[in-house]
Amino acid sequence: MTKARHTIDGSITRSEGLLRSLGIDPAAGPVQPDRALVPAKRKIVIRPYSELLEEARAAYPQEVSFTDLFTSVELEANRERIRQLTAEFDAVHRLDKIDVIIPAVAGILSGAVDCVLGGFVRDDWGRAFPGSMSLYVRGLFDKALPSDTIRKLERAAKVPYDALNYDNRGGVIVEMIVEGLSPYFHHQVSLGHDPILGFIFGTLDALNGTVTTLDFNGEFVTQAAAGFSDRKAQDLFEALATVLLHLLSDMNGSSSAQHGGMGLPVPFMSLFNLVQFGKIAGHDTVAQLVKGMFYEGYDFRHFCSMSIPVMLTEVIVRMSFFAKRLHEGCSFAEAIPVGSDHTRKPKLATILFIAHSASTAVNAGKVAVTRNPLNVNYAEWLAFARYSVRQLKWVIVEKPELRHRFVRGAIDEEWSAVTERVGRLLLEIDGP
């Protein structure tokens, strides 16, 4: 204990000696710190924006752009960052080799099926006969809509737009004679018989007791017909139901000798009557060409057979897309090939466009070689037109806008991170 006290006393004595050597009297009490040596607390003074703006204008009277705030190195770094973000976006929509092979194979295969089994063939006398696919589909229609069923539908769904120019005794039925409103061609010129337009014009005719036609001269006429005007529907729902049943009654050909045995035209076929030009295959106009095609059996049943290669293309592409996406590690929901929105399915719509382009090219080659317009696959050309419009809209409008939003979103996220760090720094400087 005595030894420890001697050690403490010695330390105190040495400390007092050190203080005296610095000019400080140990007996004077606690030393007050020199406040001049203590740094004052910094304060941030926020100047008014108008004052800063006037000062900046006075210092830089010339026009100043946003890029003047950065050095050339910083500007190049910014451009490189934008190029990186653009490349990331494009990589999501870029097709690899398999993505190109799938639609090419699908298009060529479906085109080959159409060449071998579809279209029409001509005998030595020049008569046209449906191909194997068309005969098969017509057999299905015969089973689904036999003549007795057609007669029942005709009795249940009488419509005013089923009128012709003349009755059985040669009497005039309509107020104005229509070119083509005959037993053989009235399905083609009467818009109510179009498989799609019929639900518009046929419904209006059923409500008003009229017949609306677009004849072979391109004349559009809506008029009443004697003996048919009383076939009015009571309301919209009855009109729609009557139009549907009547389309079914005519789909496999009419049972009435007065109305011939032709089925419904292909969708929008009547609109070709507006094309009063184009000398093709010995016809003076496209309207005459289409009229001849309908006469030789190019009707809705043939349209259904032409849809088989189109469906084959869709099935091959969508199933291959589904399998590839699963192989790439996508979830089942992400891989489902339903829809063709470029935003949700970045590559599917483009792949479908390539496939139908290939199939359409094969069909165009078939028509050119055979010189037979009956071999035009109308269903495939409609699909090609649909995907072409969608792809064109994607490339010109949607993709640049989506790319801009992607790049802008990444920049905004980085800017938010910067402002957050600046805010934390200001709080640290200002103190609690």
C-alpha positions in Angstrom: 0.0 0.0 0.0 2.8 2.4 0.9 4.6 1.5 -2.4 1.5 2.3 -4.4 1.1 5.7 -2.6 4.7 6.6 -3.4 4.1 5.7 -7.1 0.9 8.0 -7.2 2.7 10.8 -5.5 5.6 10.6 -7.9 3.2 10.8 -10.9 1.4 13.8 -9.4 4.7 15.5 -8.8 5.9 14.9 -12.3 2.6 16.2 -13.7 2.8 19.4 -11.7 6.3 19.9 -12.9 5.1 19.5 -16.5 2.3 22.1 -16.0 4.7 24.6 -14.5 7.1 24.2 -17.4 4.1 25.1 -19.7 3.4 28.3 -17.6 0.4 26.9 -15.9 0.0 27.1 -12.1 -1.5 23.8 -10.8 -2.9 25.6 -7.8 -5.0 28.0 -10.0 -7.9 25.6 -10.5 -9.3 24.1 -13.7 -8.1 25.6 -17.0 -10.8 27.3 -19.1 -10.5 26.4 -22.8 -9.7 29.2 -25.2 -12.9 29.6 -27.2 -11.0 31.1 -30.1 -9.4 27.7 -30.5 -12.8 25.8 -30.6 -14.2 25.7 -34.2 -17.6 27.3 -34.5 -20.5 25.3 -35.7 -21.0 25.6 -39.5 -24.3 26.8 -40.8 -25.7 26.5 -44.3 -27.2 29.7 -45.6 -29.6 29.1 -48.5 -29.7 32.1 -50.8 -32.9 33.0 -52.7 -33.1 31.4 -56.1 -33.8 34.8 -57.8 -30.6 36.1 -56.3 -28.6 33.1 -57.6 -30.2 33.4 -61.0 -29.3 37.1 -61.4 -25.8 36.4 -60.3 -25.4 33.6 -62.8 -26.8 35.7 -65.6 -24.4 38.5 -64.8 -21.5 36.1 -64.7 -22.5 34.2 -67.9 -24.5 36.5 -70.2 -24.1 34.1 -73.2 -26.4 31.2 -73.9 -25.5 28.2 -71.7 -26.7 24.6 -72.3 -27.0 21.8 -69.9 -24.0 20.1 -71.4 -21.8 23.0 -70.5 -22.0 21.8 -66.9 -19.9 18.7 -67.8 -16.4 18.1 -69.0 -15.8 16.3 -72.3 -14.8 13.2 -70.3 -18.1 13.3 -68.3 -20.2 13.8 -71.5 -18.5 10.8 -73.1 -19.2 8.7 -70.0 -22.8 9.7 -70.1 -23.1 8.8 -73.7 -21.5 5.4 -73.0 -23.9 4.8 -70.2 -26.9 5.5 -72.5 -25.4 3.1 -75.1 -25.1 0.4 -72.5 -28.7 0.9 -71.4 -29.9 0.8 -75.0 -27.9 -2.4 -75.6 -29.5 -4.0 -72.6 -33.0 -3.2 -73.9 -32.2 -4.4 -77.4 -30.7 -7.6 -76.0 -34.1 -8.5 -74.6 -35.7 -8.3 -78.0 -32.9 -9.6 -80.1 -33.5 -13.0 -81.8 -30.9 -15.7 -81.5 -30.3 -18.4 -84.1 -33.0 -20.7 -82.8 -35.5 -17.9 -82.7 -34.9 -17.4 -86.4 -34.8 -21.2 -87.3 -38.2 -21.8 -85.6 -40.3 -19.5 -87.8 -38.4 -20.3 -90.9 -39.1 -24.0 -90.5 -42.7 -23.4 -89.5 -43.4 -21.1 -92.4 -41.8 -23.4 -95.0 -43.5 -26.5 -93.6 -47.0 -24.9 -93.6 -46.3 -23.5 -97.0 -45.4 -26.9 -98.3 -48.6 -28.4 -96.8 -50.6 -25.7 -98.6 -48.8 -26.4 -101.9 -49.4 -30.1 -101.8 -52.9 -30.3 -100.2 -54.4 -26.9 -100.6 -55.8 -24.7 -103.3 -57.4 -25.9 -106.5 -56.3 -28.2 -109.4 -57.4 -28.0 -113.0 -58.1 -30.9 -115.3 -57.3 -31.2 -119.0 -60.4 -29.2 -119.8 -59.5 -26.3 -117.5 -62.1 -27.1 -114.9 -61.1 -26.3 -111.3 -61.4 -28.9 -108.5 -60.8 -28.3 -104.8 -57.6 -29.8 -103.3 -57.5 -32.5 -100.6 -57.8 -30.1 -97.7 -60.8 -28.4 -99.2 -62.5 -31.7 -99.9 -61.9 -32.9 -96.4 -63.3 -29.7 -94.8 -66.3 -29.8 -97.1 -67.0 -33.3 -95.9 -66.9 -32.0 -92.3 -69.5 -29.3 -93.3 -71.7 -31.9 -94.9 -71.7 -33.9 -91.7 -72.3 -30.9 -89.5 -74.9 -29.2 -91.7 -76.8 -31.8 -93.8 -79.6 -30.7 -96.1 -82.4 -31.3 -93.6 -80.7 -29.2 -90.9 -80.2 -26.4 -93.5 -83.9 -26.5 -94.3 -84.8 -26.1 -90.6 -82.5 -23.2 -90.3 -83.9 -21.5 -93.4 -87.4 -21.7 -92.0 -86.3 -20.4 -88.6 -84.2 -17.5 -89.9 -85.9 -15.6 -92.7 -84.2 -12.3 -93.4 -85.1 -9.3 -95.7 -81.6 -9.2 -97.2 -82.2 -12.6 -98.8 -84.1 -10.9 -101.6 -83.1 -11.2 -105.3 -83.7 -8.9 -108.3 -86.5 -11.1 -109.6 -88.9 -13.7 -108.3 -89.6 -17.2 -109.8 -92.0 -15.7 -112.4 -89.6 -12.9 -113.5 -91.3 -10.2 -111.5 -89.0 -7.4 -110.1 -88.6 -7.5 -106.3 -86.3 -4.7 -105.5 -86.7 -1.0 -106.3 -83.3 -0.8 -108.0 -81.8 -3.6 -110.1 -78.5 -4.7 -108.5 -75.7 -6.2 -110.7 -75.1 -9.6 -109.1 -78.2 -10.0 -107.0 -79.0 -13.3 -108.6 -79.5 -16.8 -107.2 -75.8 -17.7 -107.8 -74.1 -14.5 -106.7 -76.3 -12.8 -104.2 -74.3 -14.1 -101.3 -71.3 -12.2 -102.7 -73.0 -8.9 -103.2 -75.4 -8.9 -100.3 -73.3 -7.6 -97.3 -75.6 -9.4 -94.8 -74.1 -12.7 -96.1 -70.5 -11.8 -95.3 -69.3 -14.0 -92.3 -68.1 -10.8 -90.5 -69.7 -7.8 -92.1 -73.0 -9.6 -91.9 -73.2 -9.0 -88.2 -73.2 -5.3 -89.0 -75.1 -4.8 -92.2 -77.2 -8.0 -91.8 -78.4 -6.8 -88.4 -79.2 -3.3 -89.7 -81.2 -4.9 -92.6 -83.0 -7.2 -90.2 -84.1 -4.3 -88.0 -85.1 -2.1 -91.0 -86.5 -4.6 -93.4 -84.0 -3.7 -96.1 -81.3 -5.3 -98.3 -77.8 -3.7 -98.4 -75.7 -4.6 -101.4 -72.3 -3.8 -102.9 -72.6 -5.0 -106.5 -70.1 -6.0 -109.1 -69.9 -2.4 -110.4 -68.9 -1.1 -106.9 -72.3 0.5 -106.2 -73.5 0.6 -102.6 -77.3 0.4 -102.3 -79.7 0.0 -99.4 -83.3 -0.6 -100.4 -86.5 -2.4 -99.6 -87.7 -5.5 -101.4 -91.2 -6.5 -102.1 -92.3 -9.4 -100.0 -89.2 -9.3 -97.8 -89.7 -6.0 -95.9 -92.0 -7.7 -93.4 -89.2 -10.0 -92.2 -88.2 -7.4 -89.6 -86.7 -8.4 -86.2 -88.4 -7.0 -83.1 -85.2 -6.0 -81.3 -81.5 -6.1 -81.6 -81.1 -9.5 -79.9 -83.6 -11.1 -82.2 -81.8 -9.5 -85.2 -78.4 -10.8 -84.1 -79.8 -14.3 -83.5 -81.6 -14.4 -86.8 -78.4 -13.2 -88.7 -76.4 -16.0 -87.0 -78.9 -18.7 -87.8 -79.2 -17.5 -91.4 -75.4 -17.5 -91.9 -75.4 -21.1 -90.6 -78.1 -22.0 -93.1 -76.1 -20.6 -96.0 -72.7 -21.8 -94.8 -72.9 -25.2 -96.6 -74.9 -24.0 -99.5 -78.6 -23.3 -99.8 -81.2 -26.1 -100.1 -83.4 -23.9 -102.3 -83.0 -24.2 -106.1 -83.9 -20.5 -106.4 -80.8 -19.6 -104.4 -78.4 -21.9 -106.0 -75.9 -24.1 -104.1 -73.1 -21.6 -103.3 -72.0 -21.2 -99.8 -71.0 -18.0 -98.0 -68.2 -15.9 -99.4 -64.9 -15.6 -97.6 -64.7 -12.7 -95.1 -64.6 -9.3 -96.7 -64.9 -10.7 -100.2 -67.7 -8.3 -101.1 -65.3 -5.3 -100.5 -63.3 -6.4 -103.6 -66.2 -5.2 -105.7 -64.8 -1.7 -105.0 -61.6 -2.6 -106.8 -62.6 -1.7 -110.3 -59.2 -1.8 -111.8 -56.3 -4.3 -112.3 -56.1 -6.6 -115.3 -55.3 -10.0 -113.8 -55.5 -13.5 -115.4 -57.6 -12.3 -118.3 -60.0 -10.3 -116.1 -60.4 -6.5 -116.6 -60.7 -5.7 -112.9 -60.0 -7.3 -109.6 -63.7 -7.3 -108.9 -64.3 -9.6 -111.9 -61.4 -11.8 -110.9 -63.0 -12.3 -107.4 -66.4 -12.9 -109.0 -64.9 -15.7 -111.1 -63.1 -17.2 -108.1 -66.4 -17.4 -106.1 -68.1 -19.0 -109.1 -65.5 -21.8 -109.2 -65.9 -22.6 -105.5 -63.8 -20.1 -103.6 -66.2 -19.8 -100.7 -66.2 -19.9 -96.9 -65.7 -23.7 -96.8 -62.5 -23.3 -98.9 -61.5 -20.4 -96.6 -61.7 -22.8 -93.6 -59.5 -25.3 -95.4 -57.0 -22.6 -96.2 -56.8 -21.8 -92.5 -55.3 -25.2 -91.7 -51.7 -24.1 -92.8 -52.2 -20.9 -90.9 -53.1 -22.8 -87.7 -50.1 -25.2 -88.3 -47.8 -22.2 -88.4 -49.3 -20.8 -85.1 -49.0 -24.2 -83.3 -45.4 -24.9 -84.4 -44.2 -21.4 -83.4 -46.1 -21.1 -80.2 -45.2 -24.6 -78.9 -41.5 -24.2 -79.9 -41.5 -20.8 -78.2 -43.0 -22.4 -75.0 -40.4 -25.2 -74.9 -37.5 -22.8 -75.5 -38.6 -20.5 -72.8 -38.9 -23.3 -70.3 -35.5 -24.5 -71.3 -34.1 -21.0 -70.7 -35.3 -21.2 -67.1 -38.5 -19.1 -67.4 -41.5 -20.0 -65.2 -44.5 -21.8 -66.7 -46.6 -18.5 -66.6 -43.8 -16.6 -68.4 -43.4 -19.3 -71.0 -47.1 -19.6 -72.0 -47.3 -18.5 -75.6 -50.6 -16.8 -75.4 -50.9 -13.4 -76.9 -48.4 -11.5 -79.0 -47.8 -8.3 -77.1 -44.3 -7.1 -77.6 -44.1 -5.8 -74.0 -45.1 -9.0 -72.3 -43.8 -11.5 -74.9 -40.8 -9.5 -76.4 -39.9 -12.0 -79.2 -43.1 -14.0 -79.9 -44.8 -11.4 -82.2 -41.6 -10.9 -84.2 -41.2 -14.7 -84.6 -44.8 -15.1 -85.7 -44.3 -12.3 -88.2 -41.2 -14.1 -89.7 -43.1 -17.4 -89.9 -46.1 -16.0 -91.7 -43.9 -14.0 -94.0 -42.2 -17.2 -95.0 -45.5 -19.1 -95.5 -46.9 -16.2 -97.5 -43.8 -16.1 -99.7 -44.2 -19.8 -100.4 -47.9 -19.3 -101.4 -46.9 -16.3 -103.6 -44.5 -18.6 -105.4 -47.1 -21.2 -105.8 -49.5 -18.7 -107.4 -46.8 -17.4 -109.7 -45.8 -20.9 -110.9 -49.3 -22.2 -111.4 -50.7 -18.9 -112.7 -53.9 -19.8 -110.9 -55.5 -17.1 -108.6 -57.6 -19.9 -107.0 -54.4 -21.0 -105.3 -54.1 -17.7 -103.3 -54.3 -18.6 -99.6 -56.5 -15.8 -98.5 -56.4 -16.8 -94.8 -52.6 -16.8 -94.9 -52.5 -13.3 -96.5 -54.9 -12.0 -93.9 -52.6 -13.4 -91.1 -49.6 -11.9 -92.8 -51.3 -8.5 -93.1 -52.3 -8.6 -89.5 -48.8 -9.4 -88.2 -47.2 -6.9 -90.7 -49.2 -4.0 -89.3 -48.5 -5.0 -85.8 -44.7 -5.4 -86.5 -44.6 -2.1 -88.3 -46.3 -0.4 -85.4 -43.8 -2.0 -83.0 -40.7 -1.0 -85.0 -41.8 2.6 -85.8 -43.8 3.6 -82.7 -43.8 1.3 -79.8 -40.2 0.0 -79.6 -38.5 3.5 -79.7 -40.9 4.7 -77.0 -40.4 1.7 -74.9 -36.6 2.0 -75.3 -36.8 5.6 -74.2 -38.8 4.7 -71.1 -36.4 2.0 -70.2 -33.3 4.2 -70.5 -35.1 7.1 -68.8 -36.2 4.9 -66.0 -32.7 3.6 -65.3 -31.4 7.2 -65.3 -34.1 8.3 -62.9 -33.2 5.5 -60.5 -29.6 6.6 -60.5 -30.6 10.2 -60.1 -32.8 9.3 -57.1 -29.8 7.5 -55.5 -27.6 10.6 -56.0 -30.2 13.0 -54.5 -30.7 10.6 -51.6 -26.9 10.6 -50.9 -26.8 14.4 -51.2 -29.7 14.7 -48.7 -27.9 12.5 -46.2 -24.7 14.6 -46.6 -26.6 17.8 -46.0 -28.1 16.4 -42.8 -24.7 15.4 -41.6 -23.3 18.9 -42.2 -26.2 20.7 -40.6 -26.1 18.4 -37.6 -28.9 17.3 -35.3 
